[in-house]
Amino acid sequence: MSLNFIPDHRFSTFDCVTVDFLLNEGIRGLILDIDNTLEPYEHDLPGVHVIAWLDELCKNGISAAFVSNNNKERVDLFNESLGLPAYYKSGKPFKKNLLLAMKAMGTDKTNTALMGDQVFTDVWGAHNAGIKAILVPPIKDKRDLFTRFKRLLEKPFLRKYEKRKRKLNK
């Protein structure tokens, strides 16, 4: 089983990833997926909870950037009031735009993580770029056949993560 698909950390929601956790992990830059990580697809704009969380990161010296596989209009609209470095149609799991995001944030592989909701784009992309992967469950999972199949394929990797976590906690 490829370690590229196993997250380094899992949280129940994006805002459970605290400033203290990130600083303790040495993270100074956080690359973020948008859809189903921070907001559902149907929410065009970041909610007050997302804005407050991002403000808290910034106040504590943690930079953020968006790297999304969605289109330019979606990413630009979401980011309009935030003004963060943002990359659309990024081709995750490929690392090109992840590296560009690190450059824009002034971080590198040693102090950057990516947070998203998908194993085969976000976790794999993070590991392709040599950075830590933080996985959160999708806020609102799509129920189409392709997405259901993809989520089924993710399960063995999530079980492996849980098994590894139990070993570390013994």
C-alpha positions as CSV (number, residue, x, y, z in Angstrom):
1,M,0.0,0.0,0.0
2,S,1.5,3.3,-1.1
3,L,2.3,5.7,1.6
4,N,1.6,8.6,-0.8
5,F,-2.1,8.0,-0.2
6,I,-2.0,8.0,3.6
7,P,-2.5,11.4,5.3
8,D,-0.1,12.6,7.9
9,H,-3.0,14.0,10.0
10,R,-6.8,13.8,10.0
11,F,-9.2,16.2,11.6
12,S,-13.0,16.3,11.7
13,T,-13.3,19.8,10.3
14,F,-10.9,22.4,8.9
15,D,-11.2,24.6,12.0
16,C,-10.1,21.8,14.3
17,V,-6.7,22.5,12.7
18,T,-5.6,25.0,15.3
19,V,-2.8,27.6,15.3
20,D,-1.1,25.7,18.2
21,F,-1.2,22.4,16.2
22,L,0.3,24.0,13.1
23,L,3.0,25.8,15.1
24,N,3.9,22.7,17.0
25,E,4.3,20.9,13.7
26,G,6.5,23.6,12.4
27,I,4.0,24.6,9.8
28,R,4.3,28.3,8.6
29,G,2.4,27.9,5.3
30,L,-0.9,26.1,4.7
31,I,-2.1,25.3,1.2
32,L,-5.9,24.9,1.2
33,D,-8.4,23.2,-1.0
34,I,-11.7,25.1,-1.2
35,D,-14.5,22.9,-2.2
36,N,-15.8,20.5,0.5
37,T,-12.8,21.4,2.7
38,L,-13.6,25.0,3.7
39,E,-17.1,25.4,2.2
40,P,-19.5,23.2,0.2
41,Y,-19.5,23.6,-3.6
42,E,-22.8,25.6,-3.4
43,H,-21.2,28.4,-1.2
44,D,-19.6,30.9,-3.6
45,L,-18.1,32.9,-0.8
46,P,-16.2,32.1,2.4
47,G,-18.4,32.1,5.5
48,V,-17.5,34.1,8.6
49,H,-16.1,31.0,10.2
50,V,-13.6,30.5,7.4
51,I,-12.7,34.2,7.5
52,A,-12.2,34.2,11.3
53,W,-10.0,31.0,11.1
54,L,-7.9,32.4,8.3
55,D,-7.5,35.7,10.2
56,E,-6.3,33.7,13.3
57,L,-3.7,31.9,11.1
58,C,-2.4,35.2,9.7
59,K,-2.3,36.9,13.2
60,N,0.0,34.0,14.3
61,G,2.4,34.2,11.3
62,I,0.9,31.3,9.3
63,S,0.5,32.1,5.6
64,A,-2.3,30.5,3.5
65,A,-2.9,29.9,-0.2
66,F,-5.6,28.2,-2.2
67,V,-4.8,25.5,-4.7
68,S,-8.0,24.2,-6.3
69,N,-8.8,21.9,-9.2
70,N,-11.9,24.0,-9.8
71,N,-12.2,26.8,-12.4
72,K,-10.9,30.4,-12.4
73,E,-14.4,31.9,-11.7
74,R,-15.0,29.8,-8.7
75,V,-11.6,30.4,-7.1
76,D,-11.5,34.1,-7.9
77,L,-14.9,34.7,-6.4
78,F,-14.1,32.7,-3.3
79,N,-10.8,34.5,-2.8
80,E,-12.0,38.0,-3.8
81,S,-12.4,39.4,-0.3
82,L,-9.4,37.4,1.1
83,G,-6.7,38.3,-1.4
84,L,-4.6,35.2,-0.8
85,P,-2.4,33.5,-3.4
86,A,-4.8,31.3,-5.4
87,Y,-4.3,28.8,-8.1
88,Y,-7.2,27.2,-10.1
89,K,-7.4,24.2,-12.4
90,S,-4.2,23.2,-10.5
91,G,-4.0,19.6,-11.7
92,K,-3.6,18.1,-8.2
93,P,-2.1,15.6,-7.5
94,F,0.6,17.2,-9.7
95,K,2.9,19.5,-7.7
96,K,3.4,22.5,-10.0
97,N,0.9,24.8,-8.4
98,L,1.7,23.6,-4.9
99,L,5.3,24.6,-5.4
100,L,4.1,28.0,-6.8
101,A,1.9,28.5,-3.7
102,M,4.9,27.8,-1.4
103,K,7.0,30.3,-3.3
104,A,4.2,32.9,-3.0
105,M,3.9,32.3,0.8
106,G,7.7,32.3,1.3
107,T,7.7,28.8,2.7
108,D,9.3,25.5,1.6
109,K,8.8,21.8,1.9
110,T,10.0,21.7,5.5
111,N,7.3,24.1,6.9
112,T,4.3,23.7,4.6
113,A,1.3,21.4,4.7
114,L,-1.7,20.9,2.4
115,M,-5.2,20.5,3.8
116,G,-8.0,19.0,1.7
117,D,-10.8,16.4,1.6
118,Q,-9.6,13.9,-1.0
119,V,-7.0,11.2,-0.8
120,F,-6.3,11.0,-4.5
121,T,-5.9,14.7,-5.2
122,D,-5.0,16.4,-1.9
123,V,-3.1,13.8,0.1
124,W,-1.3,12.4,-3.0
125,G,-0.5,15.9,-4.2
126,A,0.9,17.0,-0.9
127,H,3.2,14.0,-0.8
128,N,4.2,14.5,-4.4
129,A,5.3,18.0,-3.4
130,G,7.2,16.6,-0.4
131,I,4.9,18.3,2.2
132,K,2.6,17.1,5.0
133,A,-1.0,16.2,4.2
134,I,-3.9,17.0,6.4
135,L,-7.2,15.3,5.5
136,V,-10.6,16.4,6.6
137,P,-13.9,14.7,5.6
138,P,-15.9,16.3,2.9
139,I,-18.4,18.9,4.2
140,K,-21.1,17.7,1.8
141,D,-20.2,14.6,-0.2
142,K,-21.4,14.3,-3.7
143,R,-23.5,11.2,-4.2
144,D,-22.8,10.6,-7.9
145,L,-21.5,7.2,-8.9
146,F,-17.9,8.4,-9.6
147,T,-17.6,10.1,-6.2
148,R,-19.1,7.2,-4.3
149,F,-16.6,4.9,-6.1
150,K,-13.7,7.2,-5.4
151,R,-14.6,7.4,-1.7
152,L,-14.8,3.6,-1.6
153,L,-11.3,3.4,-3.0
154,E,-10.1,5.8,-0.2
155,K,-11.2,3.5,2.6
156,P,-8.2,1.2,2.8
157,F,-5.8,4.2,3.1
158,L,-7.9,5.7,5.8
159,R,-7.9,2.4,7.7
160,K,-4.1,2.3,7.3
161,Y,-3.9,5.8,8.8
162,E,-6.0,4.8,11.8
163,K,-3.9,1.6,12.4
164,R,-0.7,3.7,12.3
165,K,-2.2,6.3,14.6
166,R,-3.2,3.6,17.1
167,K,0.3,2.2,17.1
168,L,1.8,5.6,17.8
169,N,-0.6,6.2,20.7
170,K,0.4,2.9,22.5
